[in-house]
Amino acid sequence: MQSLKGGADVTSENDLVVESMRRFMYVRCYDSIQFLATLKTMHNQLQKGKEVHGVGAYLLIIDSIGAFHWMDRALAFIPHGSSNRKSLSLQGVSEAVVQEIQKILLAHPMLVLSTKTVNLEDKYTSNEVVRNVERWNNQNLPYREYMPLVWQSFVSHRMLVYTSGVDDNCKNKSRPTYFIEWLLPSLHKPERFTINDNGVFST
Protein backbone atom coordinates (compact mmCIF):
# COMPACT_ATOMS: atom_id res chain seq x y z
CA MET A 1 0.00 0.00 0.00
CA GLN A 2 1.35 3.41 -0.94
CA SER A 3 1.60 6.09 1.71
CA LEU A 4 -0.22 9.40 1.50
CA LYS A 5 1.83 12.29 0.11
CA GLY A 6 1.95 15.63 1.85
CA GLY A 7 -1.09 14.91 3.98
CA ALA A 8 -3.31 14.93 0.89
CA ASP A 9 -6.95 14.04 1.42
CA VAL A 10 -7.04 11.96 -1.75
CA THR A 11 -5.67 8.47 -1.18
CA SER A 12 -3.71 6.46 -3.69
CA GLU A 13 -5.41 4.02 -6.00
CA ASN A 14 -4.29 1.09 -3.85
CA ASP A 15 -5.66 2.76 -0.73
CA LEU A 16 -8.99 3.25 -2.48
CA VAL A 17 -9.14 -0.41 -3.52
CA VAL A 18 -8.26 -1.62 -0.02
CA GLU A 19 -10.81 0.68 1.59
CA SER A 20 -13.51 -0.38 -0.89
CA MET A 21 -12.81 -4.09 -0.42
CA ARG A 22 -13.33 -3.72 3.32
CA ARG A 23 -17.01 -3.37 2.48
CA PHE A 24 -17.05 -6.82 0.88
CA MET A 25 -16.86 -10.25 2.42
CA TYR A 26 -15.45 -12.77 -0.03
CA VAL A 27 -15.50 -16.52 0.61
CA ARG A 28 -14.28 -19.17 -1.80
CA CYS A 29 -15.74 -22.66 -1.41
CA TYR A 30 -14.39 -25.85 -2.95
CA ASP A 31 -17.31 -28.22 -2.45
CA SER A 32 -20.93 -28.32 -1.34
CA ILE A 33 -20.02 -29.07 2.29
CA GLN A 34 -17.91 -25.90 2.49
CA PHE A 35 -20.66 -23.94 0.77
CA LEU A 36 -23.26 -25.10 3.27
CA ALA A 37 -20.90 -24.46 6.19
CA THR A 38 -20.35 -20.92 4.90
CA LEU A 39 -24.09 -20.27 4.67
CA LYS A 40 -24.57 -21.56 8.22
CA THR A 41 -21.99 -19.09 9.58
CA MET A 42 -23.16 -16.20 7.39
CA HIS A 43 -25.49 -14.75 10.02
CA ASN A 44 -22.67 -14.16 12.51
CA GLN A 45 -20.40 -12.77 9.80
CA LEU A 46 -23.05 -10.35 8.59
CA GLN A 47 -23.84 -9.27 12.14
CA LYS A 48 -20.17 -8.52 12.83
CA GLY A 49 -19.91 -6.55 9.59
CA LYS A 50 -22.96 -4.52 10.54
CA GLU A 51 -21.45 -3.66 13.91
CA VAL A 52 -18.15 -2.61 12.31
CA HIS A 53 -19.53 -0.57 9.40
CA GLY A 54 -22.77 0.58 10.98
CA VAL A 55 -24.83 -0.71 8.05
CA GLY A 56 -26.12 -4.11 7.01
CA ALA A 57 -25.48 -6.02 3.81
CA TYR A 58 -27.51 -5.19 0.72
CA LEU A 59 -26.45 -7.93 -1.68
CA LEU A 60 -25.47 -11.60 -1.54
CA ILE A 61 -23.79 -12.90 -4.71
CA ILE A 62 -23.35 -16.62 -5.38
CA ASP A 63 -21.08 -17.44 -8.31
CA SER A 64 -21.85 -20.07 -9.44
CA ILE A 65 -24.76 -21.89 -7.81
CA GLY A 66 -24.24 -24.95 -10.01
CA ALA A 67 -20.47 -25.14 -9.51
CA PHE A 68 -20.57 -28.38 -7.52
CA HIS A 69 -23.57 -30.00 -9.19
CA TRP A 70 -21.63 -32.39 -11.40
CA MET A 71 -19.16 -33.15 -8.61
CA ASP A 72 -22.01 -34.06 -6.26
CA ARG A 73 -23.67 -36.08 -8.98
CA ALA A 74 -20.51 -38.11 -9.53
CA LEU A 75 -20.04 -38.68 -5.80
CA ALA A 76 -23.58 -40.04 -5.59
CA PHE A 77 -22.41 -43.13 -7.50
CA ILE A 78 -19.50 -43.81 -5.14
CA PRO A 79 -20.25 -46.52 -2.53
CA HIS A 80 -20.80 -45.00 0.91
CA GLY A 81 -18.22 -47.35 2.41
CA SER A 82 -15.42 -45.69 0.43
CA SER A 83 -15.75 -42.43 2.33
CA ASN A 84 -15.98 -41.56 6.00
CA ARG A 85 -18.15 -38.57 5.21
CA LYS A 86 -21.83 -39.07 4.54
CA SER A 87 -22.73 -38.01 1.02
CA LEU A 88 -25.70 -35.77 0.34
CA SER A 89 -28.14 -36.24 -2.51
CA LEU A 90 -28.47 -33.51 -5.11
CA GLN A 91 -31.97 -32.80 -3.83
CA GLY A 92 -30.73 -32.77 -0.23
CA VAL A 93 -27.97 -30.28 -1.01
CA SER A 94 -30.35 -27.90 -2.79
CA GLU A 95 -32.93 -28.16 0.00
CA ALA A 96 -30.27 -27.34 2.59
CA VAL A 97 -28.96 -24.41 0.54
CA VAL A 98 -32.44 -22.93 0.09
CA GLN A 99 -33.23 -23.35 3.80
CA GLU A 100 -30.01 -21.63 4.88
CA ILE A 101 -30.52 -18.72 2.47
CA GLN A 102 -34.09 -18.29 3.72
CA LYS A 103 -32.79 -18.14 7.30
CA ILE A 104 -30.25 -15.49 6.30
CA LEU A 105 -32.92 -13.39 4.58
CA LEU A 106 -35.15 -13.47 7.66
CA ALA A 107 -32.42 -11.85 9.76
CA HIS A 108 -30.78 -9.80 7.00
CA PRO A 109 -33.20 -8.80 4.23
CA MET A 110 -31.24 -8.31 1.02
CA LEU A 111 -31.10 -9.08 -2.67
CA VAL A 112 -29.68 -12.49 -3.60
CA LEU A 113 -28.02 -12.74 -7.01
CA SER A 114 -26.76 -16.10 -8.25
CA THR A 115 -25.23 -17.18 -11.53
CA LYS A 116 -24.80 -20.51 -13.25
CA THR A 117 -23.37 -21.76 -16.52
CA VAL A 118 -25.66 -23.30 -19.12
CA ASN A 119 -24.96 -24.88 -22.48
CA LEU A 120 -27.17 -23.94 -25.38
CA GLU A 121 -28.45 -26.91 -27.30
CA ASP A 122 -26.22 -28.03 -30.15
CA LYS A 123 -29.10 -27.79 -32.61
CA TYR A 124 -28.99 -23.99 -32.35
CA THR A 125 -26.36 -21.87 -34.07
CA SER A 126 -25.80 -18.37 -32.73
CA ASN A 127 -28.06 -16.87 -35.41
CA GLU A 128 -30.77 -19.46 -34.78
CA VAL A 129 -30.64 -18.61 -31.08
CA VAL A 130 -31.46 -14.99 -31.90
CA ARG A 131 -34.33 -15.97 -34.22
CA ASN A 132 -35.84 -18.44 -31.78
CA VAL A 133 -35.51 -16.32 -28.66
CA GLU A 134 -39.15 -15.19 -28.74
CA ARG A 135 -40.36 -18.79 -28.64
CA TRP A 136 -38.50 -19.63 -25.44
CA ASN A 137 -40.44 -20.05 -22.24
CA ASN A 138 -40.07 -21.94 -18.99
CA GLN A 139 -41.20 -25.18 -20.64
CA ASN A 140 -39.14 -24.76 -23.82
CA LEU A 141 -35.75 -23.40 -22.83
CA PRO A 142 -32.75 -23.37 -25.19
CA TYR A 143 -30.78 -25.28 -22.55
CA ARG A 144 -31.37 -28.24 -20.27
CA GLU A 145 -32.15 -27.21 -16.71
CA TYR A 146 -30.07 -29.29 -14.30
CA MET A 147 -30.74 -27.63 -10.96
CA PRO A 148 -33.17 -29.53 -8.68
CA LEU A 149 -36.78 -28.37 -8.58
CA VAL A 150 -36.46 -26.99 -5.04
CA TRP A 151 -33.93 -24.43 -6.30
CA GLN A 152 -35.92 -23.63 -9.44
CA SER A 153 -38.97 -22.93 -7.27
CA PHE A 154 -36.93 -20.68 -4.99
CA VAL A 155 -35.83 -18.44 -7.88
CA SER A 156 -38.19 -15.51 -8.46
CA HIS A 157 -36.43 -13.87 -11.42
CA ARG A 158 -34.34 -15.47 -14.14
CA MET A 159 -32.29 -13.92 -16.95
CA LEU A 160 -30.35 -15.56 -19.76
CA VAL A 161 -27.16 -13.83 -20.91
CA TYR A 162 -25.45 -15.09 -24.04
CA THR A 163 -23.27 -13.92 -26.91
CA SER A 164 -23.99 -14.11 -30.61
CA GLY A 165 -20.71 -13.53 -32.40
CA VAL A 166 -19.38 -10.12 -33.40
CA ASP A 167 -21.55 -7.09 -34.00
CA ASP A 168 -21.28 -6.16 -37.69
CA ASN A 169 -21.79 -2.50 -36.80
CA CYS A 170 -19.01 -2.52 -34.22
CA LYS A 171 -15.78 -0.91 -35.34
CA ASN A 172 -13.76 -3.33 -33.28
CA LYS A 173 -14.66 -6.68 -34.85
CA SER A 174 -13.19 -8.58 -31.92
CA ARG A 175 -15.94 -7.41 -29.56
CA PRO A 176 -19.01 -9.67 -29.44
CA THR A 177 -22.60 -8.57 -29.03
CA TYR A 178 -24.27 -9.79 -25.86
CA PHE A 179 -27.95 -10.53 -25.42
CA ILE A 180 -29.89 -10.55 -22.18
CA GLU A 181 -33.42 -11.92 -21.99
CA TRP A 182 -35.83 -12.15 -19.09
CA LEU A 183 -37.07 -15.72 -18.79
CA LEU A 184 -38.90 -15.17 -15.50
CA PRO A 185 -41.00 -13.08 -15.76
CA SER A 186 -41.05 -13.68 -19.49
CA LEU A 187 -40.29 -10.71 -21.75
CA HIS A 188 -40.21 -11.47 -25.45
CA LYS A 189 -37.69 -8.88 -26.60
CA PRO A 190 -34.02 -9.43 -25.67
CA GLU A 191 -31.72 -6.49 -24.98
CA ARG A 192 -28.45 -6.17 -26.88
CA PHE A 193 -25.25 -4.61 -25.59
CA THR A 194 -21.51 -4.49 -26.12
CA ILE A 195 -18.68 -4.02 -23.65
CA ASN A 196 -15.51 -2.05 -24.24
CA ASP A 197 -12.93 -0.10 -22.24
CA ASN A 198 -15.37 2.79 -21.82
CA GLY A 199 -18.22 0.75 -20.37
CA VAL A 200 -21.41 -1.06 -21.40
CA PHE A 201 -23.41 0.22 -24.37
CA SER A 202 -26.84 -0.75 -25.71
CA THR A 203 -26.99 -1.56 -29.41
C-alpha positions as CSV (number, residue, x, y, z in Angstrom):
1,M,0.0,0.0,0.0
2,Q,1.3,3.4,-0.9
3,S,1.6,6.1,1.7
4,L,-0.2,9.4,1.5
5,K,1.8,12.3,0.1
6,G,2.0,15.6,1.8
7,G,-1.1,14.9,4.0
8,A,-3.3,14.9,0.9
9,D,-7.0,14.0,1.4
10,V,-7.0,12.0,-1.7
11,T,-5.7,8.5,-1.2
12,S,-3.7,6.5,-3.7
13,E,-5.4,4.0,-6.0
14,N,-4.3,1.1,-3.9
15,D,-5.7,2.8,-0.7
16,L,-9.0,3.2,-2.5
17,V,-9.1,-0.4,-3.5
18,V,-8.3,-1.6,0.0
19,E,-10.8,0.7,1.6
20,S,-13.5,-0.4,-0.9
21,M,-12.8,-4.1,-0.4
22,R,-13.3,-3.7,3.3
23,R,-17.0,-3.4,2.5
24,F,-17.0,-6.8,0.9
25,M,-16.9,-10.2,2.4
26,Y,-15.4,-12.8,0.0
27,V,-15.5,-16.5,0.6
28,R,-14.3,-19.2,-1.8
29,C,-15.7,-22.7,-1.4
30,Y,-14.4,-25.8,-2.9
31,D,-17.3,-28.2,-2.5
32,S,-20.9,-28.3,-1.3
33,I,-20.0,-29.1,2.3
34,Q,-17.9,-25.9,2.5
35,F,-20.7,-23.9,0.8
36,L,-23.3,-25.1,3.3
37,A,-20.9,-24.5,6.2
38,T,-20.4,-20.9,4.9
39,L,-24.1,-20.3,4.7
40,K,-24.6,-21.6,8.2
41,T,-22.0,-19.1,9.6
42,M,-23.2,-16.2,7.4
43,H,-25.5,-14.7,10.0
44,N,-22.7,-14.2,12.5
45,Q,-20.4,-12.8,9.8
46,L,-23.1,-10.3,8.6
47,Q,-23.8,-9.3,12.1
48,K,-20.2,-8.5,12.8
49,G,-19.9,-6.6,9.6
50,K,-23.0,-4.5,10.5
51,E,-21.4,-3.7,13.9
52,V,-18.1,-2.6,12.3
53,H,-19.5,-0.6,9.4
54,G,-22.8,0.6,11.0
55,V,-24.8,-0.7,8.1
56,G,-26.1,-4.1,7.0
57,A,-25.5,-6.0,3.8
58,Y,-27.5,-5.2,0.7
59,L,-26.5,-7.9,-1.7
60,L,-25.5,-11.6,-1.5
61,I,-23.8,-12.9,-4.7
62,I,-23.3,-16.6,-5.4
63,D,-21.1,-17.4,-8.3
64,S,-21.9,-20.1,-9.4
65,I,-24.8,-21.9,-7.8
66,G,-24.2,-25.0,-10.0
67,A,-20.5,-25.1,-9.5
68,F,-20.6,-28.4,-7.5
69,H,-23.6,-30.0,-9.2
70,W,-21.6,-32.4,-11.4
71,M,-19.2,-33.1,-8.6
72,D,-22.0,-34.1,-6.3
73,R,-23.7,-36.1,-9.0
74,A,-20.5,-38.1,-9.5
75,L,-20.0,-38.7,-5.8
76,A,-23.6,-40.0,-5.6
77,F,-22.4,-43.1,-7.5
78,I,-19.5,-43.8,-5.1
79,P,-20.3,-46.5,-2.5
80,H,-20.8,-45.0,0.9
81,G,-18.2,-47.3,2.4
82,S,-15.4,-45.7,0.4
83,S,-15.8,-42.4,2.3
84,N,-16.0,-41.6,6.0
85,R,-18.2,-38.6,5.2
86,K,-21.8,-39.1,4.5
87,S,-22.7,-38.0,1.0
88,L,-25.7,-35.8,0.3
89,S,-28.1,-36.2,-2.5
90,L,-28.5,-33.5,-5.1
91,Q,-32.0,-32.8,-3.8
92,G,-30.7,-32.8,-0.2
93,V,-28.0,-30.3,-1.0
94,S,-30.3,-27.9,-2.8
95,E,-32.9,-28.2,0.0
96,A,-30.3,-27.3,2.6
97,V,-29.0,-24.4,0.5
98,V,-32.4,-22.9,0.1
99,Q,-33.2,-23.4,3.8
100,E,-30.0,-21.6,4.9
101,I,-30.5,-18.7,2.5
102,Q,-34.1,-18.3,3.7
103,K,-32.8,-18.1,7.3
104,I,-30.3,-15.5,6.3
105,L,-32.9,-13.4,4.6
106,L,-35.1,-13.5,7.7
107,A,-32.4,-11.8,9.8
108,H,-30.8,-9.8,7.0
109,P,-33.2,-8.8,4.2
110,M,-31.2,-8.3,1.0
111,L,-31.1,-9.1,-2.7
112,V,-29.7,-12.5,-3.6
113,L,-28.0,-12.7,-7.0
114,S,-26.8,-16.1,-8.2
115,T,-25.2,-17.2,-11.5
116,K,-24.8,-20.5,-13.3
117,T,-23.4,-21.8,-16.5
118,V,-25.7,-23.3,-19.1
119,N,-25.0,-24.9,-22.5
120,L,-27.2,-23.9,-25.4
121,E,-28.5,-26.9,-27.3
122,D,-26.2,-28.0,-30.1
123,K,-29.1,-27.8,-32.6
124,Y,-29.0,-24.0,-32.3
125,T,-26.4,-21.9,-34.1
126,S,-25.8,-18.4,-32.7
127,N,-28.1,-16.9,-35.4
128,E,-30.8,-19.5,-34.8
129,V,-30.6,-18.6,-31.1
130,V,-31.5,-15.0,-31.9
131,R,-34.3,-16.0,-34.2
132,N,-35.8,-18.4,-31.8
133,V,-35.5,-16.3,-28.7
134,E,-39.2,-15.2,-28.7
135,R,-40.4,-18.8,-28.6
136,W,-38.5,-19.6,-25.4
137,N,-40.4,-20.0,-22.2
138,N,-40.1,-21.9,-19.0
139,Q,-41.2,-25.2,-20.6
140,N,-39.1,-24.8,-23.8
141,L,-35.7,-23.4,-22.8
142,P,-32.7,-23.4,-25.2
143,Y,-30.8,-25.3,-22.6
144,R,-31.4,-28.2,-20.3
145,E,-32.1,-27.2,-16.7
146,Y,-30.1,-29.3,-14.3
147,M,-30.7,-27.6,-11.0
148,P,-33.2,-29.5,-8.7
149,L,-36.8,-28.4,-8.6
150,V,-36.5,-27.0,-5.0
151,W,-33.9,-24.4,-6.3
152,Q,-35.9,-23.6,-9.4
153,S,-39.0,-22.9,-7.3
154,F,-36.9,-20.7,-5.0
155,V,-35.8,-18.4,-7.9
156,S,-38.2,-15.5,-8.5
157,H,-36.4,-13.9,-11.4
158,R,-34.3,-15.5,-14.1
159,M,-32.3,-13.9,-16.9
160,L,-30.4,-15.6,-19.8
161,V,-27.2,-13.8,-20.9
162,Y,-25.4,-15.1,-24.0
163,T,-23.3,-13.9,-26.9
164,S,-24.0,-14.1,-30.6
165,G,-20.7,-13.5,-32.4
166,V,-19.4,-10.1,-33.4
167,D,-21.6,-7.1,-34.0
168,D,-21.3,-6.2,-37.7
169,N,-21.8,-2.5,-36.8
170,C,-19.0,-2.5,-34.2
171,K,-15.8,-0.9,-35.3
172,N,-13.8,-3.3,-33.3
173,K,-14.7,-6.7,-34.8
174,S,-13.2,-8.6,-31.9
175,R,-15.9,-7.4,-29.6
176,P,-19.0,-9.7,-29.4
177,T,-22.6,-8.6,-29.0
178,Y,-24.3,-9.8,-25.9
179,F,-27.9,-10.5,-25.4
180,I,-29.9,-10.6,-22.2
181,E,-33.4,-11.9,-22.0
182,W,-35.8,-12.1,-19.1
183,L,-37.1,-15.7,-18.8
184,L,-38.9,-15.2,-15.5
185,P,-41.0,-13.1,-15.8
186,S,-41.1,-13.7,-19.5
187,L,-40.3,-10.7,-21.8
188,H,-40.2,-11.5,-25.4
189,K,-37.7,-8.9,-26.6
190,P,-34.0,-9.4,-25.7
191,E,-31.7,-6.5,-25.0
192,R,-28.4,-6.2,-26.9
193,F,-25.3,-4.6,-25.6
194,T,-21.5,-4.5,-26.1
195,I,-18.7,-4.0,-23.7
196,N,-15.5,-2.0,-24.2
197,D,-12.9,-0.1,-22.2
198,N,-15.4,2.8,-21.8
199,G,-18.2,0.8,-20.4
200,V,-21.4,-1.1,-21.4
201,F,-23.4,0.2,-24.4
202,S,-26.8,-0.7,-25.7
203,T,-27.0,-1.6,-29.4
